[in-house]
Amino acid sequence: MLKRSGVTEPFSVEKIITGLSRACQGRPVSQDQIAILANQVEDEVRALGSAQISSNDIGKAILEPLAELDAVSYLRYASVHSNFDLDDFEAAVKRLQGERNSAVSS
């Protein structure tokens, strides 16, 4: 895995679980759900077949399934991963509300 700083380190599903656990702290998300999501991300990353993947790409692979799992956890994770400013945060909330409203009306 290639980090933003340019440092290379081995891919670690444990680091994904740690990051997800922080984002999901206090939310109705079980450790089993976190482990399943982390394994899905690991499978997706390995399926790319690349010898080196950026931490940014790993973060992007986490965002969509995390949004489906828990919107608040998604916002927490995305705000750190994507360096959200207030406008980004507001746009993400509106997007999630729109997705939620369209799912309810379907």
Secondary structure as GFF3:
##gff-version 3
##sequence-region A 1 106
A	DSSP	alpha_helix	13	23	.	.	.	ID=ss1
A	DSSP	alpha_helix	31	47	.	.	.	ID=ss2
A	DSSP	alpha_helix	55	69	.	.	.	ID=ss3
A	DSSP	alpha_helix	71	81	.	.	.	ID=ss4
A	DSSP	alpha_helix	86	105	.	.	.	ID=ss5
###
